[in-house]
Amino acid sequence: MSHHKVAIIGSGPAGFTAALYASRANLDVTIFEGHQPGGQLTITTEVENYPGFEHGIQGPELMDVMRKQIQRFGAKSVYETVTTLDAGKNSFTLTTDRGVTHHADVVILAMGASAKLLGAKGESEYMGYGVSACATCDGFFFRNQDVIVVGGGDTAMEEANYLTRFCKSVMIVHRREEFRASKIMLDRVRKNEKISFALNTTIDEFKGETLETGMKKMTGVVLRDTKTNETREVPIDGAFVAIGHEPNSKLVHGLVEMDDSGYILTQGKSSYTNVPGIFACGDLQDTVYRQAITAAGSGCMAAIDAERWLESQGH
């Protein structure tokens, strides 16, 4: 049974930055990275909007650099998933999927959020190679190309509008004729000459090829008309799935306060949750920005908040 001053659940930019600040404050830090170490950036290819890398950096490489940096200051990585978290009177008890029990004085939640995906054939295979769940992150790579956006809410409309800054054309693919998006967002996309619609339409398959270099590349999609059931293959350079995100907060359901969608509620501009000693950062509590750099910033906040809280408790 191990005891840690600070336990961080989840890696990625938020968790790693929290670990960096906490370990540099001479706190005993253990980060539970789970079975997808590095979070969502490990399924991202080129990252060009993270400061400090003039020519960009591969997502997995960025996470590896962050991991080496926190380990340099003494933070320990545990490649197990925390399955239960219990709040005791003086400490927290964490149990992993391997049945190992840990105790910690402070817990920082950094489990992130996962983009909801369609589950269509080829979607996972070409994720990062033409398929994306973040127009802000990847839109630049599709300059002067033809892309589609899948979804019918405000997020899909916003991403479609954003992509017209770079792309030659944007097709919105939506399974119904009615939209969940607000009228103002719909009016905005309908006025945009670069945007077209494929309504009552779903995606059956993402198609692609393997280049001579060994790199994969998505080349098109198979669309299905939901009324006639007819299919057609459309050549396309990129596909953005914009059907929402789901916070990875199941671990703390019933323990900390969250909104109706499962995002953890933090107090004011801090990382404090309603449970003393538990802090939250990154996409787990961010419903607006969801960027690597904002996640890293909130990880810094969580570590500083945790350090000050420990001091106030006499640790």
C-alpha positions, 0 to 999 in steps of 0.5 A: 500500500503506497502513500503519496502527497499528490495523486494525479489521475490522467495524463495529457497536457493537464495532468503532466503540467500539474505533475511538473509544478507539483514535483518542482514544489518538492511534493511527492507526486504520482501520476496515474496515466491509465492505459492511454498514456498522454491522452488525446494527443497520442492519437494526433499527428502534427501539433503546430499550435503548442508554443515553443515548437517552431516547426510543430511536433508530433502529438505522441512526441510532445507527450513523451517530452512532457513525461520525461520532464516531470520524471526529471523532477521526481514524479512517478508514472503508474500505467494503471487505471484508477477504478475507485476513488474514496474520500476519507477523513484525512486522505483519499484512497485510490484503487487501480484496475490491478487491485492495487490500493494507494493513499494520497493527501491530495487528488488532482483530476485530469482525465480529460474528455473524449470526442464522441465518434460515429463508430463508422468503418475506417473512422478509427483507422484514419483518425489523425490521417484525414479524420479529426474531431477538432477543427481548431486543431487541424483545420490549417492542414486542409488549406485549399482542400475539400472537407466535410463536417458531421453534425447538426449542432452549434459545434458543427456549424461553428467548425464549418464556418471556421474551416472556410477560412482555410478550405476550398469547400465544406459540406455539412453531413447531417442525419436529419433535416432539422438541426439542433443548432441555434438559428443564428448559427444556421443563418451564418452557415447558410450565408457562407458560399463555401458551405453546402449540405447533405441532409438525411445522410449518414456516413457508412465508411471512411475510405483511404489508402496507404502511401509509399511512405507507409503513411495512411491517408483518407481519400473519401467517404461512403454516404448513405441516404437515410430515406432511400438507403442509397449509398454514394462514394464522395472523394474528400480530403478531410472529415471533421466529426463534430457531434460533441464531447463526453467528459471522462468523469465516471470515476467521480460520479456522486463524489464531486459536483458536475453539470448535467453533461458530466463536466466537473464544476470548479469554483470561480477561476480556481481548480477547487471542486466542492470536495476539499483536497480534490482539484480538477483541470483540463478538458474534464472541466472545460466546456469551451476551449478544449485545447492542449495549451488551455489544458496545460494552463489549468494543470498549472492552476491545479498544482498551485491550488493543491500546494496552497491547500496542503499548506493551509492544512498543515502539511 
